[in-house]
Amino acid sequence: MQVALAREGRFSYFILQLVTFAFERYNGMIQAINHNSRIGELAVTFLRYFCMGSNIRAMFTRGSKLPSAFDAIKETFTQVFGSDVRGTFLNDSTVFDEASPLSNKRSRRKKGELSQSARDLFASFSKISADEYDFVPQNSIKHLGVDFHTSASSRRNSFVYFKKDQIKRAGMIGEIFTYHRQESKLHSDTLLLVHEFAELSAADCESDPYRRYEVGGGKLYSEQTSEYLLIKPSDIICHCATAPFTFERGSSDQQQCIWVLPLERSGFSSG
C-alpha cells in the first residue's frame, strides 16, 4: 500500500526509506544476539534480557543492602541507565545513551511574579530576600527523561512522589520556576512548589485497606493538602497515580481521601 501511495506522489522515496529503517534496526539487534538461529526462542531471549535489566536497575535503586564495593559504580550506572522513560527492549538496549540531565537551561520565557506562598518559602530556602532574585515561571520540567507539569498546565502530570527531609511524601505541583540573582545571570536553578497531601491519623492508617498490600497497594492520604513545600528536581522520585476515595469510619462518619500509588520503575512501595 505504501508503494502504491508513493507512486501517486503522496509519499516520497525518502519517506519509504524511513519506513523500513525501524525494521532494519530490529533485524540488526536480533543478529547481534546469540540465539543459535532458533527463531522460536527469540521471545524468551528478549524477555530474559528485559527482566535482567529491570532486576539490575531495581537492585541499584534499592541499594541500601548492597556491599560497599558497589558504591564505586553507582554513579556510572545512573549516568547510563538512569532514565525513567518507560519502554521495551529496544529502549533498554540503547545503553550508550546517557540519562537526561536536569533541565536547567535558560528559558526564553519572560520573568514573572511568584505567588505569596512561593515567595515566603523561597526566602526561608535561600536565606536571602526574594526581591534580590528574578523568577521565570515554567509550565514543566524534564527529570530523568520524564515530564513533570504544574497542575494548571497538565493536572495528570502534576501528581508527584518525592523525598523531603529523608521522608517520602506525595503531592501536586503548583508552581515551577527558575531563579537567578539579579546581578549575576550566568547561573540559574529550578524549584517546584508542591502542595503536599496530608497523612491520615494513626488510627485511620490502621484501617487503610490499601496498606495491607506491601507491593503495589499504595495508600490513602487526606484530600486536604497539609502544607506547601519547595523541592528541587533531584528530590523527585517519580509520578504517582491518584484516585478519589471515600473513607468510612462508620455509618455517618466519612472522610474524603485520595488514593496514591507511586509509579516507580524499579518497584512499588506502600510507604
N, C-alpha and C positions, 0 to 999 in steps of 0.2 A: 504494500500500500504506500509506503514511504517513497519507493522508487517511482510509482505512478504519480504521486503528488509532485515529486521533483521534476518529472517530465512536463508537468503542467506549469512549471515555473514558480510554484508556491514555496519550494524549498531549494536552496542552492546545494551544489555538490559539497560545499564546505559543511553545511548542516548535516548532511548524510554521514560525513566522516565523524562528526561529533557523536552521532547516534551510536556508531559502532565502537567508539573509544571505551565506553564503560565496560562493554563485554570483553574487549581485548584486555582490559585491566584485570578483570576477573580471571581470564584464562592464564595470564601471566602469574597471578598469585597461586592458582591451582598447580601450575607446573613447578613452582618453587617449593611445593610441599611434597615430602616424600610419602606418596600414597601407594607406591608399588603398582601403579596402573590399575588399582582396584577401585573403579569409579563408584561402586556401591558403598564404599566405606568413607567417601568424602564427607558426607553429612556428619558422621561420627567424628571425623577428624576436626571439622570446623567447630563442632560443639565442644569437643575436648579442649581445644586450644582457647576457645572463648571462656570456658569455665576456669581454666588455668590462669588466664589473665585476670579474671574477676577475683579469684581467690587471692592472688598475689596482691592485687590492689587493696582488698579488704584487710589483708594481713598488715600492710604498711599503714593503712588508715587507723587501725586499732592497735598500733604497735607498742602499746604500753607494756606488753608481756614479752616482747622480743628481746633477745640478748643484746647487750650494749654494742656488740660488733656491727649490728645492722644500722646503727646511727650514722655511720660513715657514708652510707649510700642512700639514706632517706632523701636528702636534698636533691641528688641526681635523679632519683626515681620520681620525685614530684615534678621536676622540670620536664621529664619525658612523658610521664603518664598522668600528670596532674589534671588534665582537662576533665570537666564533669559533663561533657557533651555525651548524650546517650547515643548508642549506635550498635551496629552489628560487627561481625568480624572484620569487615572492610575498614570500619573506623578504628578498631583496636589494632589493626595491622600497620597503621601509619605511625610507627614507633619513632620515626625520625623527626616528627613534628613536636616542637616544644609546646608546653602548656601556654595558653594565652595569658599574658601578664595582666595585672590590674589596669583597667582603663583609667589612665590619669593624664591623657593628652589634653593640651589646651583646647578648650571648647570655643567654637565660633559664636556661641550664644552670648547675648549681652548680659552684663551683670544685672542683678536684681536684688530684691529685698527678701529676707527670711521672715518666717513667722516669729512672733514674740517668743514662743516656746523654744524654737531652734536657736534664737539669739541668746536667750538666757543659758541654755545648756552649753552653747559654744563658749560663752565667757568662762564657765566653770571648766570646760575642757582645755582651753588654751591658756587660761590664767591671764589673758590679755583682753582688753575691751574689744567687742566686735566692731566698734567704729573704726578700728585701725586696719580692717580687712575689707577686701572686695569679695563678693559672693556671686557665683554664677549658678543659678538653678538648673538642674538636669532632669530629664524625664526618665532616664535609665542609665545603668552602667552594665558592663560585661565583666563577670568574675568567673574564672575557670571555664571560660567558653560559654557561659550561660548568662542570659539577660535577666536583670532584676529591675523592675519598674516601680514608680510611685503608684499609689492606689488611684490617683486621678488619671494617670495615663494608661494603666492596664491593671485592673484590680486582681485578676487571676495571677499575674506575675509579681504581685506585691507581697504575698504571704511568704515569710522568711523564717528559717530556723537558724539561730545564731548563738554564739557563746559570748557572754559578758561577765567579767569577774569570775571566770572559771565555772560559770553556771550556764547550762544550756537553756535557752528561752525561745519563745515563739512570739511573733508579732506581725505587724503590717507596716510596710514602708510608707511613710507620709511624705517625706521630702528627701531629695538627693541634691547635693550641691558641692561644687568645688570652691576652694577659697585660697587666697594668697595675700600676703602683706602688700599694702598699697605702695610702699616704697621699693618693693622687690617683687617683680612679676615673673622671675625666672623659674620659680618653683611653686607648684600648687598641689594640694591634696584634696581628697574626696571624703565626705562624711555622709551618713544616712541618718535621718530622724525616723525612729521606729516607734510605733505605738505597741507597747508590749502587752500581750494578753495576760490577765491576772490568773494566778494559780488558784485552784479550789482550796477550800479549807481541808484540814487533815481528815475530818470526818467524811467529807464528800469524796475525797480521794480514795478512801477505802471502799466506797460504793461505786466508783467509776468502773463500768463494765469493760472498758477497753484496756485498762491496765492489767487485766488478768492475762493478756497475751504479751509475752515478753518480746516477741518478734512480729512486727507488722501490725500491732494493735493500735498504736498511737495513744492519745489520752485526751481528756476533756480539760478545757480552760473556761474561765468565766468569759462571757461575751464582752464584758466591760474591760477596757484597757486599764492596766494598773498605773502606768506612768509612761512618759516619753523618755527615750534613750537615744544618745548619739553613739553610733558604732562606725568602725572602719570597715571597708570592704573585706579586709582579711579576717574580720570576726564572723563573716557569713559562713555557715556550714552548708546550707542547701535551701531549696524551695521547700514548702510544705503544703500538703493538701489539706483543705478545710471543708467543713460542712456544719450547718446549724444543728443543734441538738437540744432537746428539752429535758432537763434533768429533774426527775420527780422524786422528791423526798417523801411525799405522802399523797393522799388523795387530793389535797387542796394546796399543797406547797410545791411550787415548781420554780425552776431557775433556768433562764435561757443561757445555754453554753455554746461553745464552739469546739468541735472535734478537730484535732490536729494530728497529722501523720507526717513526720519528716521524710522527705524523698531523697534520702542519702543513697548514692550509687553503691556504696560498699556495704550496705546493710541497713536494716531498720532498727529503730530503738524506741521503746516506750517512754524512756526518760532521758 
